[in-house]
Structure formats: C-alpha cells, structure tokens
C-alpha cells in the first residue's frame, strides 16, 4: 500500500497572494504568560509581525487585551491591524 500526501496549495499562485506574518494565540502575564501585554505587543511588532491576537485564559477581551490603547499601543499606528470587507479587500 502506497502512502499518498496531497498538497492543498499546489494550485496557489503565491505571487498573487497577500502573505502576513501572524500569531493568533498569545498569552501575557494577565493569564499564564510571562510578559505584560505592552511587552508582547512590542516584541511581536519589532519582530515584523503584521497580525497579533492576544488571548488570555479566563478574561473577556473587552478592557483586558483589546483595545491595545489600554497599554499605550495602537494597532493601526503599528500597522498591525488588518481586517477584510465583504468584498474581501484588506485595509490596514
């Protein structure tokens, strides 16, 4: 019996696809991380990340990890805020 591995990306034209450096699961010292939200934002921003999601255990996002302005950081100013419209156009 032969092993078969399919490449789901074989037909993707990578020259036409927007690629972003992202982390969708980061903790801070508000839960089980070791650094403050401000430090984590700086670390990822300085490492060239386009997208960062701060996720905490047992915390609602409102007033804890977003908006980042609570920590003196603005994702839009840092160019780390990305969202799509219904027409799938990306805005920074």
MIDOSE-1310 file (N, C-alpha, C; in nm, 2 decimals, decimal comma, always signed):
residues 92
xxxx	+0,08/-0,12/+0,00/+0,00/+0,00/+0,00/+0,09/+0,12/+0,00; +0,07/+0,22/-0,09/+0,15/+0,34/-0,10/+0,09/+0,45/-0,01; +0,18/+0,53/+0,04/+0,15/+0,65/+0,11/+0,12/+0,76/+0,02; +0,01/+0,83/+0,04/-0,03/+0,94/-0,05/-0,04/+1,07/+0,03
xxxx	+0,03/+1,17/-0,01/+0,02/+1,30/+0,05/-0,02/+1,40/-0,05; -0,13/+1,47/-0,03/-0,18/+1,57/-0,12/-0,14/+1,71/-0,08; -0,10/+1,79/-0,17/-0,06/+1,93/-0,14/-0,18/+2,02/-0,16; -0,25/+2,07/-0,06/-0,37/+2,15/-0,08/-0,33/+2,29/-0,14
xxxx	-0,20/+2,32/-0,15/-0,16/+2,45/-0,20/-0,10/+2,44/-0,34; -0,11/+2,33/-0,40/-0,04/+2,31/-0,53/-0,09/+2,40/-0,64; -0,21/+2,45/-0,63/-0,26/+2,54/-0,74/-0,26/+2,68/-0,70; -0,20/+2,72/-0,58/-0,20/+2,85/-0,54/-0,08/+2,93/-0,61
xxxx	-0,12/+3,04/-0,66/-0,01/+3,13/-0,72/+0,04/+3,22/-0,61; +0,15/+3,19/-0,55/+0,20/+3,26/-0,44/+0,24/+3,41/-0,47; +0,26/+3,43/-0,60/+0,29/+3,57/-0,64/+0,17/+3,66/-0,63; +0,05/+3,61/-0,62/-0,07/+3,69/-0,62/-0,14/+3,69/-0,48
xxxx	-0,08/+3,62/-0,39/-0,15/+3,60/-0,26/-0,08/+3,69/-0,16; -0,16/+3,77/-0,08/-0,10/+3,85/+0,03/-0,06/+3,76/+0,14; +0,06/+3,77/+0,19/+0,11/+3,69/+0,30/+0,14/+3,78/+0,41; +0,10/+3,73/+0,53/+0,12/+3,81/+0,65/+0,19/+3,73/+0,76
xxxx	+0,28/+3,79/+0,83/+0,34/+3,72/+0,95/+0,24/+3,74/+1,07; +0,19/+3,63/+1,12/+0,08/+3,64/+1,22/+0,10/+3,54/+1,34; +0,05/+3,58/+1,45/+0,03/+3,49/+1,57/-0,11/+3,51/+1,62; -0,18/+3,40/+1,62/-0,32/+3,41/+1,66/-0,35/+3,35/+1,80
xxxx	-0,24/+3,33/+1,87/-0,26/+3,27/+2,01/-0,14/+3,31/+2,10; -0,16/+3,42/+2,17/-0,05/+3,47/+2,25/-0,11/+3,50/+2,39; -0,03/+3,46/+2,50/-0,07/+3,49/+2,63/+0,02/+3,59/+2,69; -0,03/+3,66/+2,79/+0,05/+3,76/+2,86/+0,05/+3,72/+3,01
xxxx	+0,11/+3,81/+3,09/+0,10/+3,79/+3,24/-0,04/+3,81/+3,30; -0,13/+3,84/+3,21/-0,27/+3,85/+3,26/-0,33/+3,71/+3,28; -0,26/+3,61/+3,22/-0,31/+3,47/+3,25/-0,18/+3,39/+3,27; -0,14/+3,30/+3,18/-0,02/+3,22/+3,21/+0,10/+3,26/+3,13
xxxx	+0,11/+3,38/+3,07/+0,23/+3,42/+3,01/+0,32/+3,49/+3,11; +0,44/+3,53/+3,06/+0,54/+3,58/+3,15/+0,57/+3,73/+3,12; +0,51/+3,79/+3,02/+0,53/+3,93/+2,99/+0,40/+4,01/+2,99; +0,41/+4,14/+3,01/+0,30/+4,22/+3,00/+0,24/+4,23/+2,86
xxxx	+0,12/+4,27/+2,84/+0,06/+4,29/+2,71/+0,15/+4,39/+2,63; +0,19/+4,50/+2,69/+0,27/+4,60/+2,62/+0,40/+4,54/+2,57; +0,46/+4,46/+2,66/+0,59/+4,39/+2,62/+0,57/+4,30/+2,50; +0,46/+4,22/+2,51/+0,43/+4,13/+2,40/+0,40/+4,20/+2,27
xxxx	+0,33/+4,31/+2,27/+0,30/+4,39/+2,15/+0,43/+4,44/+2,09; +0,52/+4,49/+2,18/+0,65/+4,54/+2,13/+0,73/+4,43/+2,07; +0,74/+4,31/+2,14/+0,82/+4,20/+2,09/+0,77/+4,16/+1,95; +0,64/+4,14/+1,93/+0,59/+4,10/+1,80/+0,60/+4,21/+1,70
xxxx	+0,58/+4,33/+1,73/+0,59/+4,44/+1,64/+0,73/+4,45/+1,59; +0,83/+4,44/+1,68/+0,97/+4,45/+1,65/+1,02/+4,33/+1,57; +0,95/+4,22/+1,58/+0,98/+4,10/+1,50/+0,92/+4,10/+1,36; +0,85/+4,21/+1,33/+0,79/+4,22/+1,20/+0,65/+4,16/+1,18
xxxx	+0,58/+4,13/+1,29/+0,45/+4,07/+1,27/+0,35/+4,17/+1,22; +0,26/+4,12/+1,13/+0,15/+4,21/+1,08/+0,03/+4,19/+1,16; +0,01/+4,08/+1,23/-0,11/+4,04/+1,30/-0,07/+3,98/+1,43; -0,14/+4,02/+1,54/-0,12/+3,96/+1,67/-0,25/+3,96/+1,74
xxxx	-0,28/+3,84/+1,79/-0,40/+3,82/+1,87/-0,36/+3,78/+2,01; -0,39/+3,87/+2,11/-0,36/+3,84/+2,25/-0,48/+3,76/+2,30; -0,46/+3,64/+2,35/-0,56/+3,56/+2,40/-0,53/+3,52/+2,54; -0,62/+3,54/+2,63/-0,60/+3,51/+2,77/-0,70/+3,41/+2,82
xxxx	-0,66/+3,33/+2,92/-0,75/+3,24/+2,99/-0,83/+3,32/+3,09; -0,96/+3,29/+3,10/-1,05/+3,35/+3,20/-1,06/+3,50/+3,19; -1,04/+3,56/+3,07/-1,06/+3,71/+3,06/-1,14/+3,73/+2,94; -1,23/+3,83/+2,95/-1,30/+3,88/+2,83/-1,21/+3,97/+2,76
xxxx	-1,22/+3,98/+2,63/-1,13/+4,07/+2,56/-1,15/+4,22/+2,58; -1,28/+4,26/+2,61/-1,31/+4,40/+2,63/-1,24/+4,45/+2,76; -1,15/+4,54/+2,75/-1,09/+4,60/+2,86/-0,97/+4,52/+2,92; -0,94/+4,41/+2,86/-0,82/+4,34/+2,91/-0,71/+4,33/+2,81
xxxx	-0,74/+4,28/+2,70/-0,63/+4,27/+2,60/-0,66/+4,35/+2,47; -0,78/+4,41/+2,46/-0,81/+4,49/+2,34/-0,91/+4,60/+2,39; -0,90/+4,72/+2,36/-0,80/+4,77/+2,26/-0,66/+4,79/+2,33; -0,57/+4,78/+2,24/-0,43/+4,79/+2,29/-0,40/+4,93/+2,34
xxxx	-0,48/+5,02/+2,31/-0,46/+5,16/+2,36/-0,46/+5,16/+2,52; -0,52/+5,06/+2,58/-0,51/+5,05/+2,72/-0,36/+5,04/+2,77; -0,28/+4,99/+2,68/-0,13/+4,97/+2,71/-0,05/+5,07/+2,64; -0,11/+5,18/+2,59/-0,03/+5,28/+2,52/+0,01/+5,24/+2,38
xxxx	-0,06/+5,14/+2,32/-0,03/+5,09/+2,19/-0,15/+5,10/+2,10; -0,14/+5,14/+1,98/-0,25/+5,15/+1,88/-0,21/+5,06/+1,76; -0,29/+4,95/+1,75/-0,26/+4,85/+1,64/-0,26/+4,92/+1,50; -0,34/+5,02/+1,48/-0,35/+5,09/+1,35/-0,22/+5,16/+1,33
xxxx	-0,17/+5,23/+1,43/-0,04/+5,31/+1,42/+0,08/+5,21/+1,40; +0,07/+5,10/+1,46/+0,18/+5,00/+1,45/+0,17/+4,92/+1,32; +0,06/+4,94/+1,24/+0,04/+4,87/+1,12/+0,02/+4,72/+1,14; -0,05/+4,69/+1,26/-0,07/+4,55/+1,29/-0,22/+4,52/+1,30
xxxx	-0,30/+4,61/+1,24/-0,45/+4,59/+1,24/-0,49/+4,56/+1,10; -0,55/+4,45/+1,07/-0,59/+4,41/+0,94/-0,73/+4,36/+0,95; -0,82/+4,40/+0,86/-0,95/+4,34/+0,85/-1,00/+4,34/+0,71; -1,09/+4,25/+0,68/-1,15/+4,24/+0,55/-1,29/+4,30/+0,54
xxxx	-1,32/+4,35/+0,42/-1,45/+4,40/+0,40/-1,53/+4,28/+0,33; -1,65/+4,30/+0,31/-1,73/+4,20/+0,24/-1,69/+4,17/+0,10; -1,62/+4,26/+0,04/-1,56/+4,24/-0,10/-1,42/+4,18/-0,09; -1,38/+4,14/+0,03/-1,25/+4,07/+0,05/-1,13/+4,16/+0,02
xxxx	-1,15/+4,29/+0,04/-1,04/+4,38/+0,03/-0,98/+4,41/+0,16; -0,85/+4,41/+0,17/-0,78/+4,43/+0,30/-0,75/+4,57/+0,32; -0,77/+4,62/+0,45/-0,74/+4,75/+0,49/-0,64/+4,75/+0,61; -0,56/+4,84/+0,62/-0,47/+4,85/+0,73/-0,51/+4,96/+0,82
